Amino acid sequence: NGMSAATVSRNIASMKGFYLYLWKEGSISSDPAEKLKAPKVEKKLPEIMSVEEMERLLEQPGDRTAKGLRDSAMLELLYATGMRVSEMI
């Protein structure tokens, strides 16, 4: 129906979870979603920044205020370690 593989996969996971809940509660005797198979979802490779883009990014917090120093430290930490933003926070 024109839906992406990721959308179909999420919908199937939701249905499986719902029917598993109903089965555990005793509302149904068998799981109609048991044999559903999710489509393979393509994983996209992350886009890599050029050296020039990275240099411009690291130069962004140019002011020497507390927030500027904090932002600069955060960017340097991300760049040096390769950690995710959620891991840093």
Residue frames as qw, qx, qy, qz and C-alpha x, y, z in Angstrom:
[[0.000, 0.883, 0.469, 0.000, 0.00, 0.00, 0.00],
 [0.324, 0.794, -0.067, 0.510, 2.95, 2.31, -0.51],
 [0.570, -0.804, 0.151, -0.075, 4.26, 2.04, 3.05],
 [0.270, 0.690, -0.657, 0.141, 7.98, 1.78, 3.71],
 [0.724, -0.004, -0.678, 0.125, 9.52, -1.39, 5.09],
 [0.172, 0.127, -0.601, 0.770, 10.23, 0.41, 8.37],
 [0.503, -0.134, 0.103, -0.847, 6.55, 1.39, 8.73],
 [0.830, -0.047, -0.449, -0.327, 5.37, -2.16, 8.02],
 [0.569, 0.103, -0.703, 0.414, 7.94, -3.54, 10.48],
 [0.094, -0.147, 0.481, -0.859, 6.76, -1.15, 13.24],
 [0.681, -0.102, -0.091, -0.719, 3.12, -2.07, 12.59],
 [0.805, 0.007, -0.588, -0.071, 3.88, -5.78, 12.76],
 [0.351, 0.127, -0.679, 0.632, 5.83, -5.32, 16.00],
 [0.353, -0.150, 0.280, -0.880, 2.86, -3.43, 17.48],
 [0.805, -0.065, -0.286, -0.516, 0.41, -6.15, 16.46],
 [0.693, 0.076, -0.687, 0.206, 2.64, -8.90, 17.82],
 [0.112, 0.147, -0.594, 0.783, 2.97, -7.07, 21.12],
 [0.540, -0.124, 0.085, -0.828, -0.78, -6.49, 21.34],
 [0.852, -0.030, -0.403, -0.333, -1.70, -10.09, 20.59],
 [0.534, 0.133, -0.718, 0.426, 0.96, -11.38, 22.99],
 [0.171, -0.162, 0.462, -0.855, -0.59, -9.21, 25.70],
 [0.730, -0.072, -0.095, -0.673, -4.08, -10.55, 24.92],
 [0.789, 0.079, -0.609, -0.029, -2.75, -14.13, 24.98],
 [0.321, 0.147, -0.694, 0.627, -1.05, -13.63, 28.35],
 [0.361, -0.107, 0.323, -0.869, -4.23, -12.09, 29.76],
 [0.272, 0.183, 0.937, -0.123, -6.21, -15.11, 28.57],
 [0.449, 0.516, 0.143, -0.715, -8.43, -13.08, 26.23],
 [0.715, 0.481, -0.362, -0.355, -7.40, -15.16, 23.20],
 [0.917, -0.222, 0.330, -0.007, -6.38, -18.82, 22.90],
 [0.779, 0.123, 0.309, 0.532, -3.95, -18.45, 20.00],
 [0.158, -0.668, 0.133, 0.715, -1.82, -15.65, 18.59],
 [0.675, 0.659, 0.332, 0.007, -2.95, -14.69, 15.07],
 [0.247, 0.928, -0.277, -0.020, 0.20, -12.59, 14.55],
 [0.758, -0.459, 0.437, 0.157, 2.55, -15.41, 15.52],
 [0.760, 0.163, 0.474, 0.414, 3.58, -16.22, 11.94],
 [0.304, 0.950, 0.072, 0.028, 3.87, -12.66, 10.69],
 [0.740, -0.104, 0.106, 0.656, 7.36, -11.84, 9.44],
 [0.001, -0.901, -0.012, 0.434, 8.66, -8.30, 9.32],
 [0.718, 0.659, -0.006, 0.225, 10.36, -7.16, 6.11],
 [0.701, -0.152, -0.050, 0.695, 14.07, -6.48, 6.10],
 [0.003, 0.986, 0.123, -0.108, 14.73, -2.82, 6.80],
 [0.669, 0.474, -0.106, 0.563, 17.67, -1.22, 5.06],
 [0.499, -0.725, -0.127, 0.458, 20.06, 0.49, 7.41],
 [0.403, 0.879, -0.004, 0.253, 21.37, 3.76, 6.07],
 [0.697, -0.022, -0.206, 0.686, 25.01, 4.60, 6.51],
 [0.206, -0.845, -0.220, 0.442, 25.64, 7.82, 8.39],
 [0.473, 0.824, 0.023, 0.311, 26.73, 10.83, 6.37],
 [0.712, -0.308, -0.084, 0.626, 30.32, 11.79, 7.04],
 [0.034, 0.979, 0.036, -0.199, 31.36, 15.41, 7.35],
 [0.683, 0.564, -0.152, 0.439, 34.29, 16.74, 5.36],
 [0.597, -0.172, -0.308, 0.720, 37.38, 18.05, 7.14],
 [0.059, 0.281, 0.064, 0.956, 36.37, 21.63, 6.29],
 [0.533, -0.546, -0.378, -0.524, 32.85, 21.13, 7.65],
 [0.753, -0.423, -0.430, 0.263, 34.24, 19.66, 10.86],
 [0.441, 0.003, -0.185, 0.878, 36.68, 22.53, 11.31],
 [0.186, -0.413, -0.185, -0.872, 33.87, 25.07, 10.81],
 [0.672, -0.534, -0.450, -0.246, 31.71, 23.22, 13.33],
 [0.708, -0.325, -0.373, 0.504, 34.43, 23.17, 15.98],
 [0.278, 0.108, -0.057, 0.953, 35.02, 26.91, 15.46],
 [0.221, -0.639, -0.541, -0.500, 31.32, 27.81, 15.93],
 [0.493, -0.809, -0.306, 0.094, 31.16, 28.59, 19.65],
 [0.537, 0.494, -0.133, 0.671, 33.58, 31.50, 19.20],
 [0.263, -0.797, 0.108, -0.533, 32.63, 33.55, 22.25],
 [0.390, 0.238, -0.741, 0.492, 34.46, 33.10, 25.55],
 [0.568, -0.401, 0.171, -0.698, 31.34, 33.14, 27.72],
 [0.467, -0.223, 0.804, -0.293, 30.50, 30.23, 30.00],
 [0.802, 0.367, 0.362, -0.302, 28.00, 28.87, 27.47],
 [0.572, 0.726, -0.356, -0.136, 30.48, 29.25, 24.62],
 [0.021, -0.549, 0.822, -0.146, 33.16, 27.38, 26.55],
 [0.643, 0.002, 0.687, -0.339, 30.66, 24.68, 27.48],
 [0.791, 0.537, 0.108, -0.273, 29.54, 24.26, 23.87],
 [0.387, 0.722, -0.572, -0.037, 33.13, 24.15, 22.67],
 [0.268, -0.390, 0.851, -0.227, 34.02, 21.49, 25.24],
 [0.753, 0.205, 0.524, -0.341, 30.99, 19.42, 24.26],
 [0.717, 0.652, -0.148, -0.198, 31.87, 19.57, 20.56],
 [0.176, 0.659, -0.727, 0.075, 35.49, 18.65, 21.25],
 [0.495, -0.204, 0.790, -0.299, 34.40, 15.72, 23.41],
 [0.813, 0.396, 0.303, -0.299, 32.04, 14.43, 20.73],
 [0.581, 0.726, -0.354, -0.097, 34.71, 14.80, 18.05],
 [0.004, 0.615, -0.772, 0.161, 37.51, 13.22, 20.10],
 [0.428, -0.139, 0.844, -0.291, 35.55, 10.21, 21.35],
 [0.278, -0.013, -0.773, -0.570, 32.97, 9.57, 18.65],
 [0.078, 0.303, 0.853, -0.419, 30.25, 9.17, 21.26],
 [0.042, -0.618, -0.649, -0.443, 26.61, 9.90, 20.56],
 [0.135, -0.485, 0.096, -0.859, 25.00, 13.12, 21.76],
 [0.755, -0.480, -0.217, -0.391, 22.62, 11.08, 23.96],
 [0.836, -0.148, -0.367, 0.379, 25.62, 9.38, 25.60],
 [0.336, 0.286, -0.247, 0.863, 27.26, 12.71, 26.33],
 [0.391, -0.505, -0.033, -0.769, 24.12, 14.21, 27.83]]
